[in-house]
Amino acid sequence: MNKIFAEHTNPALSIDINKIVSIISPERIYLLSVIHQKKEIQSIFVEDPPEEHLIEALNILVLTSESEKRSNDELQDIIENRLEIIIPVTAFVMQAVQFKEWLKKEHPFALRVVQNASLYFDACMIPLNLPDYFDELTAKEFLREELEHKIRKAIEFLAGAELFLVRKQFEMAAFHLHQAVEQIYTGIIRFKTGFQVQTHNLDKLYRYSKYLMPGLKDVFPRGVEKESKLFQCLQKAYLGSRYNPEFSIKYEMVSILFERVNKLLILCQSIIRTRLITA
């Protein structure tokens, strides 16, 4: 028997998640992040007006059933772009049987989800059990080492971008900046959540990571056409710089991108510095 857990009473949230359940027929849905925006009312006619908290965005994990034939990417696209849901949502999608195996192997992402995330929907077909023992310190150290490796690779890609800038090969400089951003985003996602994302799609990586650290989403802000074009140009550089002879980017744009990627790197490095200080 399916179970819907109603601890989140926001009507819009309930409508959106229920719509996902009806279309996808998942095994489970976990709420990973509910991002709130405080709405403050100030009025001379109201004493002690109440604060309102609007849901700005939602991150969920959708575990699919064994009978699901559609790919994870297709399901993610359906959830995020085709359902006309009210709240902007970013969906992690994976098979429930794979998640169960991760749990058996003490995968840090699976453990964090089961231990800490809010379970919204459960089809009650695949039981999930926590392992008897989990060495959290060892897992954190492993993730820290992976992040340091990602940071080193990002530094090398930045150095490559700087070299191509000097040589006035701006398209190849943009490609190296793309690769640096990919390393930084995937490193942050892996370190903060335990989830290892394998994609070259910077927009997807941005959406997965933007609420994981203060200031992260502000390096490449959205909502302004100029900023959107800047990020799109960086995304296009992955293929365009190597395979599209018509792809072109000017020095001014590459220079701005270089500065932004360097800010992103410094922000990522602050994770390691903070941990060293608090250790």
Salt bridges, closest charged atoms under 4 A:
GLU51 OE2 - LYS38 NZ 3.74
GLU51 OE1 - HIS53 NE2 3.74
GLU68 OE2 - ARG70 NE 2.73
ASP73 OD1 - LYS204 NZ 3.13
ASP77 OD2 - ARG82 NH2 2.86
GLU80 OE1 - ARG207 NH1 2.60
GLU101 OE2 - LYS104 NZ 3.57
ASP122 OD2 - ARG28 NH2 3.33
GLU136 OE2 - LYS140 NZ 3.41
GLU141 OE2 - ARG144 NH2 2.29
GLU146 OE1 - ARG190 NE 2.66
GLU148 OE2 - ARG144 NH1 2.46
GLU182 OE1 - HIS178 ND1 3.86
GLU182 OE1 - HIS200 ND1 2.95
ASP203 OD2 - ARG207 NE 3.09
ASP203 OD1 - ARG222 NH1 3.21
ASP218 OD1 - LYS217 NZ 3.90
GLU225 OE2 - LYS229 NZ 3.33
GLU227 OE1 - ARG260 NH1 2.87
